[in-house]
């Protein structure tokens, strides 16, 4: 599935099941909440914090998908084509950083 297809699917779901989009500020708060849930899993499962019993069954993939969902909502609401934006961003990073990481002694 492409970003464009996902954006269309999210839009269709919102229109048929969700009544309407939450406003952009609400979605921004929801994005922050979803990223926090991802951070909690990463910190406990891969970081130095111990994982609580209540966290052990959390599905990282599902939480990452929640982040994508809200990103697609925000993109749809603000008229951003994520395929175009991501392609442009990748080109920017490639030009800016083409030698930067290869020359970083911390990564060797």
Helices and strands as residue ranges (DSSP letters): H 3-17, H 24-45, G 53-55, H 60-78, H 82-97, G 105-107
